[in-house]
Amino acid sequence: MDLIYQKQIQVTEEHIDRNNHVNNVQYVHWVEEIAGEHWEKVKEKTEYPEDIWMLVDHHIQYKKQVYLGDVITVKTYPKAPEGIRQPRKVEFYCHDQLVVDSSTLWVLVDSKTQKIKRLESDWLDKLL
């Protein structure tokens, strides 16, 4: 498993708010989107390919504005588990500067029972 996943996003009109910069809500959408893309890329290499992640806590810090036409590099990676919670970082860069920093906590939910699964503390290490 590649613990770091990244992609680039070209900022278009649909991402811009009335202040002529990327809407803060758009970043929240991108946080969920890139986490989901990362999971889709690696889930078959895990013991949990049918299970789903649910976001339970989200902290985001907006550091700089991003404008129409800019290209954002979005980088995400999981951190060491905290009990049943799986922390994940999502960082947004524009012109090689960190513009938005997000920390999230997720729980893995069994798709059949709808119950939260407790992952082993070293589950990420096993995928390297």
LINMO-V836595 format. One record per pair of residues at least 24 apart in sequence whose ideal C-beta (glycine too) atoms are under 10 Angstrom apart, sorted by the first residue. I is the first residue (numbers start at 0). GAP is how many residues later the second one is. Records with the same first field share a line. If there is no record, write none. Layout:
I = GAP / GAP
This chain:
0 = 37 / 40 / 41 / 42 / 44 / 45 / 77 / 122 / 123 / 124 / 125 / 126 / 127
1 = 36 / 39 / 40 / 43 / 75 / 125 / 126
2 = 35 / 39 / 73 / 74 / 75 / 76 / 121 / 122 / 124 / 125
3 = 34 / 71 / 72 / 73 / 74 / 85
4 = 29 / 30 / 32 / 33 / 34 / 35 / 36 / 37 / 69 / 70 / 71 / 72 / 73 / 85
5 = 28 / 32 / 67 / 68 / 69 / 70 / 71 / 84 / 85 / 87
6 = 26 / 27 / 30 / 31 / 65 / 66 / 67 / 68 / 69
7 = 63 / 64 / 65 / 66 / 85
8 = 24 / 25 / 57 / 61 / 62 / 63 / 64 / 65 / 83 / 85
9 = 58 / 59 / 60 / 61 / 62
10 = 55 / 56 / 57 / 58 / 59 / 60 / 61 / 83
11 = 56 / 57
12 = 55 / 56
14 = 51 / 52 / 53 / 55 / 57
15 = 50 / 51 / 52 / 53
18 = 46
19 = 45 / 47 / 48
20 = 41 / 43 / 44 / 45 / 46 / 47 / 49
21 = 40 / 43 / 44 / 45 / 46 / 48 / 50 / 70 / 72 / 77 / 78
23 = 36 / 38 / 76
25 = 40 / 74
26 = 33 / 35 / 39 / 45 / 47 / 63 / 65 / 72 / 73 / 75
27 = 27 / 30 / 32 / 62 / 72 / 74 / 76
29 = 42 / 44 / 46 / 60 / 62 / 70 / 72
30 = 24 / 27 / 29 / 43 / 45 / 57 / 58 / 59 / 61 / 69 / 71 / 72 / 73
31 = 26 / 58 / 72
32 = 41 / 43 / 57
33 = 40 / 41 / 42 / 54 / 56 / 58 / 68
34 = 41 / 43 / 51 / 53 / 55 / 67 / 69 / 71
36 = 37 / 39
37 = 38 / 39 / 40 / 50 / 52
38 = 39 / 49 / 67 / 69
41 = 36 / 85
44 = 81 / 82
45 = 62 / 73 / 77 / 78 / 80 / 81
46 = 70 / 72 / 73 / 76 / 79 / 80
47 = 60 / 61 / 62 / 63 / 69 / 71 / 75
48 = 62
49 = 60 / 61 / 62
50 = 57 / 58 / 59 / 60 / 61 / 62 / 65 / 66 / 68
51 = 54 / 55 / 56 / 57 / 58 / 59 / 62
52 = 33 / 35 / 51 / 53 / 54 / 55 / 56
53 = 51 / 52 / 53 / 54 / 55 / 62
54 = 33 / 49 / 50 / 51 / 52
55 = 28 / 29 / 30 / 48 / 49 / 50 / 51 / 60
56 = 28 / 30 / 46 / 47 / 48 / 49 / 50
57 = 30 / 32 / 44 / 45 / 46 / 47 / 48
58 = 42 / 43 / 44 / 45 / 46
59 = 30 / 32 / 40 / 41 / 42 / 43 / 44
60 = 37 / 38 / 39 / 40 / 41 / 42
61 = 30 / 37 / 38 / 39 / 40
62 = 29 / 34 / 35 / 36 / 37 / 38
63 = 28 / 29 / 30 / 31 / 33 / 34 / 35 / 36
64 = 29 / 34 / 35
65 = 26 / 27 / 28 / 29 / 31 / 33 / 34
66 = 27
69 = 24 / 25 / 29
70 = 24
71 = 27 / 28
72 = 26
73 = 26 / 28
75 = 26 / 28
76 = 47
77 = 26 / 28 / 45 / 46 / 49
78 = 24 / 25 / 26 / 45
79 = 41 / 42 / 43 / 44 / 45
80 = 25 / 27 / 37 / 38 / 39 / 40 / 41 / 42 / 43
81 = 39
82 = 24 / 35 / 36 / 38
83 = 24 / 32 / 33 / 34 / 35
84 = 31 / 34
85 = 33 / 37 / 38
